[in-house]
Amino acid sequence: MRKKQEDIFSTLKCGPAPTTRDMEAVVHVIQEIPGTKEGRPKINIMGATQYGKLKFLLPELSQIIFSPGPLIYKLRQGLKNFSKKDYLLLTGDPAIIGVACALVAENTSGKFNLLKWDKQEKKYYPIEINLHEKGEIDGN
């Protein structure tokens, strides 16, 4: 019988790990996962549902290079009700991810949550972002 190894990472605080799912929290998935249209998404994001209800903002083949205006408008509409208990799931085109983060930061005074996938642990970790943090440990 194997001995249970102590979890050395249990003291890391990446963000507000939910003990129970907030029924009002929303996980804003920036772009649908490639393969969704064929019914075979390349990655499984169901683990993110422990943080809230999934809301997809853009289809999988969205491109920002050809016409950024309409895409930014659609993102702005999809993120207008983003609240402090919500999360961003950073999927898709890196340029679109950057725009989505900028739009959320604009509406939340630079403070928001995102979910980071850990390949080794095979789960999402919540990360609290504060763009106005000065690098000091001041409790704010």
N, C-alpha and C positions, 0 to 999 in steps of 0.2 A: 504494500500500500504506500502511495506517495505521500510525502509530507506537504502540507500546504505552505507555499512560499509567501512570505509577507510582502504586501504591495508597497514598494518603496515610493511610489508616485502618489499615494493617497493624500499627501499634504499639499500637493500642487493645487493652486487655485487659479484656474483659467477663467472662471466666470461662474455664474449662478447655475450650478448643476441642478436640474429639477428633481425634487423628490417625488412630486406628482405633476402630471401634465397640466399646465394652465390652459383651460378650455378656450380662453380668448386669445392666446398667443398664436402668432402666425409665423411660419417659416417661409420667407419670400425666396423662392427658387428663381434665380435670375433668368435662366434659359433652360428649356426642356432638355433632357438628357439625349444625346445622340442615339438613334435607334428607336426612339419613342414612336415615331410614325409607323414603323414596321411592327410594333408591338414587342420589340426585343431591346429595351434600353441597355446600353453597354455597362452601366453601373447601377447598383441598387441603392437608392437613397432613403429607403423606408426607415432606417435608423433615426433619421432626422425628425420623424413624426413624434418622438418622445418630447420634443421641444415645442410642438405646436402643429397646427393644421397647415399642410403644404398649399402654397399659392404660387402657381407658375406665372411668370411675368411675360416671357417671350417664347415664341416657338423655337425649336432646335436649330433651324437654318437661318435665323436672323443675322443680318449683316449690317454693320455700322459704316462700312467703308463707302458704300454707294450713296446712302442718303441718311445722314445722322439725325436730321431734324425730326422726322416722324418717329424714329425709334426712341429718341430722347423724350419726346412727348408721351409716347406709350409707357415708357419706364416711369416718368414723372407721375402719370395717372395711377399706375399700379402701386407706386410707393407713397402716395400722398397721405395715407392713413397709417404709415409705419410708426409704431409706438415703442417706448422703452422696453417693453416686454417681448417684442418681436425679434426675429433673427434673420440675417441674410445668409443664404446658402450660395456660395460663389461658384456657379457653374457656367460653362460656355466660354465665349470669346473674351480674352483678357481686357480688351478695350471696352467692351460692354460692362464688364465687372467694375472697371475703374469709374465709368460714368455712373453706375448704380450706387457705388459707395459714395461718390461725390453728392449725388442727389439726396441720399439718406442723411449724410452729414450736414447738408444744408438745412434740412428740416428738423434735425435733432441736436443742434448746437454742437456737433462733432462727437456725440456720444451715442454708440449703438452696439448691438451684439451681432456676432457672426458665428457660424459653425465651421470648425476646422476638422477635417477627416484625419484620423491617425491610422496609417496603414498597418503599423505593428499591432496596435490594440484592436483594430477593426471596429472603431466607433467614433462618433463625433464628440468633440469637446467644444463647449461654448467659450468664446473669447469676447471679453468686454473691450471695446475700442473707445478711447478718449483722445481725440486729436489735439486737445489742448493741454494734455498732461505735460508737465515740465521735467519729468524724469525724477521728481522728488517723491519720496514716500510720505505723503501728507494726509492720507485717509480720504481724499476727495476723488 
